Amino acid sequence: AEKVLGYDLLSLCLEGPRDALDRTQHCQPAAPLGSVSPQVVERCVAAAGYSVGEFAALVFAGALGFAEALYAVKVRAEAMQKASEAVPSGMLSVVGRREANYKFACLEARKHCESLGIENPVCTVSNYLFPDSRVIAGHLQALEFLQENARKYYFKRTKMLPVSGAFHTRLMEPAVEPLAEVLKSIEIQKPLLCVYSNVDGKKYMHSKHIQKLLAKQVVSPVLWEQTMHSVYERKQGTEFPYTYEVGPGNQLGAILKQCNLKAWKQYKHVDALEDEEAADT
């Protein structure tokens, strides 16, 4: 990883400083690295990765080489960092009541931005997490408006995410072309097992499909809730597979619990660093 990136990512992850690690150009390469485990899971039926984690899922499935995927993530992260710096924007995590209308709330937030003189403002759902939970991304003024008017829109909780831009919205359009060019230059194989795309919540079909959707993912909402329904669709009475979340944190397990409680009962978190420490002892 150090050879590909040109800096010591391991010491940055372990020692910081935190504000440097929080920068998009550094935290994106760190996420898939923490997700690639040497552990071989036999009889694996499917893989999925959240946002940049999709690259780790595709490496695991044999569709992308490790070095090539990491280089693509490096280019993606740097281009998204640059796009983030062009417009003051961010992401707002929202847990809503059943009555919450996210599209209407975003519409009113955009109108508010227009009243402030912002042309063609962005405020839209960028991540579908689980029922009644979304991430909304766009201009900072729009997100501040939603926080101030949370009760009006039946939002129970709102929290600004520690990211530098409105990822998975059209504000990231300048990052699409650099990533698309890299993806054209690297060899992509058909996955050895089913890998689900963030863009449409469906299985990748072939290498050109992967190339197209990985670039499109930068400006498309992450359909994670829909992906969970696709992965765990079963006939009644059929057992659910074991689910392993490999990487930093167990947020995807918490989301799975909200999406499908029966599937979550077979869930386990695997920390790649813990595995290495266990192997050394």
C-alpha positions in Angstrom: 0.0 0.0 0.0 2.8 2.4 0.9 4.4 1.8 -2.6 1.1 2.5 -4.4 0.1 5.5 -2.3 3.5 7.1 -1.8 3.1 7.6 2.0 2.9 5.4 5.1 -0.8 4.7 5.5 -0.3 2.3 8.4 1.3 4.8 10.7 -1.3 7.4 9.7 -4.0 4.9 10.8 -2.3 3.9 14.0 -0.7 7.2 15.1 -2.6 10.0 13.3 -2.9 12.9 13.4 -6.7 12.4 13.3 -7.4 15.5 11.1 -5.1 14.2 8.4 -6.7 10.7 8.5 -10.2 12.4 8.3 -9.2 14.0 4.9 -11.0 12.2 2.0 -7.7 11.5 0.2 -6.4 9.5 3.2 -9.5 7.9 4.8 -10.8 6.4 1.6 -7.7 4.3 0.9 -7.7 3.3 4.6 -11.2 1.8 4.6 -10.7 -1.0 2.0 -7.2 -1.8 3.4 -8.8 -2.5 6.8 -11.4 -4.7 5.0 -9.1 -7.1 3.1 -8.6 -10.0 5.4 -6.3 -13.0 4.7 -9.0 -15.2 6.2 -10.5 -17.5 3.5 -14.2 -17.9 3.9 -15.3 -21.2 2.3 -18.6 -21.4 0.5 -19.0 -17.7 0.4 -22.1 -16.9 -1.7 -21.9 -13.1 -2.0 -20.0 -9.9 -1.1 -20.9 -6.2 -0.9 -19.1 -3.1 0.2 -20.4 0.2 1.4 -19.3 3.1 -0.8 -15.5 2.9 -1.2 -15.7 -0.6 0.5 -17.1 -1.9 -2.8 -13.5 -1.9 -4.1 -12.5 -4.3 -1.2 -15.5 -6.5 -2.0 -14.4 -6.7 -5.7 -10.8 -7.5 -4.7 -12.1 -10.3 -2.4 -14.2 -11.7 -5.3 -11.2 -11.7 -7.6 -12.5 -9.0 -10.0 -9.8 -6.5 -9.2 -6.1 -6.9 -8.3 -5.1 -5.4 -4.9 -2.6 -2.9 -6.2 -4.8 -1.8 -9.1 -7.8 -1.3 -6.8 -5.8 0.7 -4.3 -4.5 2.9 -7.0 -8.1 3.5 -8.3 -9.2 4.4 -4.8 -6.2 6.8 -4.5 -7.3 8.6 -7.6 -11.0 8.5 -6.5 -10.1 9.9 -3.1 -8.0 12.7 -4.4 -10.5 13.7 -7.1 -13.4 13.7 -4.5 -11.2 15.8 -2.1 -10.7 18.3 -4.9 -14.4 18.4 -5.7 -15.2 18.8 -2.0 -13.0 21.9 -1.7 -14.8 23.6 -4.6 -18.1 24.0 -2.8 -18.9 24.2 1.0 -20.9 21.0 1.3 -21.3 18.0 3.6 -23.5 15.0 4.7 -26.2 14.9 7.3 -27.3 11.6 8.9 -31.0 11.5 9.6 -33.3 9.1 11.6 -36.9 10.0 10.8 -40.3 9.1 12.0 -42.6 7.1 9.8 -44.2 10.4 8.6 -40.9 11.8 7.4 -40.8 12.9 3.7 -37.2 13.2 2.8 -37.7 14.4 -0.8 -40.0 17.2 0.3 -37.6 18.3 3.0 -34.7 18.4 0.5 -36.9 20.4 -1.9 -37.6 23.0 0.7 -33.9 23.1 1.7 -33.0 23.8 -1.9 -35.6 26.6 -2.1 -34.0 28.0 1.0 -30.6 28.0 -0.7 -32.0 29.7 -3.7 -33.4 32.5 -1.4 -29.8 33.0 -0.2 -28.7 33.5 -3.8 -27.1 30.0 -4.3 -27.6 28.9 -8.0 -28.6 25.3 -8.7 -28.3 24.1 -5.1 -27.8 20.5 -4.2 -29.7 18.7 -1.4 -30.7 15.1 -1.9 -30.7 11.7 -0.3 -27.2 10.2 -0.8 -27.4 7.0 1.3 -30.3 4.7 2.1 -29.2 3.0 5.3 -32.3 1.2 6.8 -36.0 1.9 7.1 -36.5 5.5 8.5 -32.7 6.3 8.2 -31.1 8.3 5.4 -28.0 10.4 4.8 -28.8 13.7 3.1 -26.0 15.5 1.3 -25.6 18.8 -0.4 -24.7 22.5 0.2 -23.9 23.2 3.9 -26.7 25.9 4.0 -29.3 23.3 3.0 -28.1 20.9 5.7 -28.1 23.6 8.3 -31.7 24.5 7.3 -32.8 20.8 7.7 -31.2 20.7 11.2 -32.9 23.9 12.3 -36.3 22.6 10.9 -35.9 19.0 11.9 -39.2 18.8 13.9 -41.2 20.2 10.9 -40.0 17.3 8.7 -40.4 14.6 11.4 -36.7 14.0 11.9 -36.0 12.4 15.3 -32.2 12.8 15.1 -29.8 14.6 12.8 -26.0 14.5 12.9 -23.4 16.1 10.6 -20.9 13.4 9.4 -17.2 14.1 9.7 -16.6 14.2 5.9 -15.4 17.0 3.7 -18.0 17.0 1.0 -21.4 15.9 -0.4 -20.4 12.4 -1.6 -22.7 10.5 -3.9 -24.3 13.7 -5.3 -23.7 15.6 -8.5 -21.3 17.9 -6.6 -18.9 15.0 -7.1 -19.1 15.1 -10.9 -15.6 16.5 -11.4 -14.3 13.2 -9.8 -16.1 10.9 -12.2 -13.8 11.3 -15.2 -10.5 10.7 -13.4 -11.8 7.5 -11.9 -13.4 6.4 -15.2 -10.0 6.8 -16.9 -8.2 4.7 -14.3 -10.9 2.0 -14.5 -10.5 1.8 -18.3 -6.7 1.2 -17.8 -6.9 -1.7 -15.4 -7.9 -5.3 -15.9 -11.2 -6.2 -14.5 -12.3 -9.8 -14.3 -15.8 -11.3 -13.9 -16.2 -11.8 -10.1 -15.8 -15.4 -8.8 -18.9 -14.9 -6.5 -21.8 -12.5 -6.5 -20.9 -8.9 -5.7 -23.7 -6.4 -5.3 -23.5 -2.8 -6.6 -24.3 0.3 -4.5 -25.8 2.0 -7.6 -28.7 -0.3 -8.2 -28.6 -2.9 -5.4 -28.1 -5.7 -7.9 -25.4 -8.2 -8.8 -22.6 -7.2 -11.1 -22.9 -9.1 -14.4 -19.5 -8.6 -16.1 -16.3 -6.6 -16.1 -17.7 -3.7 -18.3 -20.7 -3.5 -15.9 -18.2 -3.0 -13.0 -16.2 -0.4 -14.9 -19.3 1.6 -15.6 -21.0 1.4 -12.2 -17.9 2.1 -10.1 -17.5 5.5 -11.8 -21.3 6.2 -11.6 -21.3 5.3 -7.9 -19.4 8.6 -7.1 -22.5 10.7 -8.0 -25.2 8.1 -7.3 -26.9 7.4 -3.9 -25.7 4.3 -2.1 -28.7 1.9 -2.1 -27.5 0.0 0.9 -30.9 -0.8 2.4 -32.0 -2.1 -1.0 -28.8 -4.1 -1.3 -29.5 -5.8 2.0 -33.0 -6.8 0.8 -31.5 -8.3 -2.4 -28.7 -10.2 -0.6 -31.0 -11.7 2.0 -34.1 -12.4 -0.1 -35.0 -16.0 0.8 -38.0 -18.3 0.6 -39.8 -18.6 3.9 -38.2 -21.2 6.1 -34.8 -21.1 4.3 -31.8 -20.6 6.6 -29.8 -17.3 6.3 -26.1 -17.5 5.6 -23.4 -16.5 8.0 -22.5 -12.8 7.5 -19.1 -11.4 8.2 -18.3 -7.7 8.4 -14.6 -7.4 7.7 -13.0 -4.1 8.4 -13.0 -1.0 10.6 -16.1 -0.7 12.8 -19.4 -2.7 12.9 -21.8 -0.1 11.5 -22.9 -2.4 8.7 -23.9 -5.0 11.3 -26.0 -2.4 13.1 -27.7 -1.5 9.7 -28.4 -5.2 9.0 -30.1 -5.6 12.3 -32.5 -2.8 11.4 -33.1 -4.3 7.8 -33.3 -8.0 8.6 -33.2 -9.2 12.2 -33.2 -12.9 11.3 -30.2 -12.4 9.0 -28.4 -10.4 11.7 -28.6 -13.3 14.1 -25.9 -15.0 11.9 -23.7 -11.9 11.8 -20.1 -11.6 13.1 -17.6 -8.7 12.9 -14.1 -9.6 11.9 -11.4 -7.1 12.7 -8.4 -7.6 10.3 -5.9 -6.1 12.8 -7.1 -8.4 15.6 -6.6 -11.4 13.3 -3.0 -10.4 12.6 -2.4 -9.8 16.4 -3.8 -13.3 17.1 -1.5 -14.8 14.4 1.5 -13.2 16.0 0.8 -14.6 19.5 
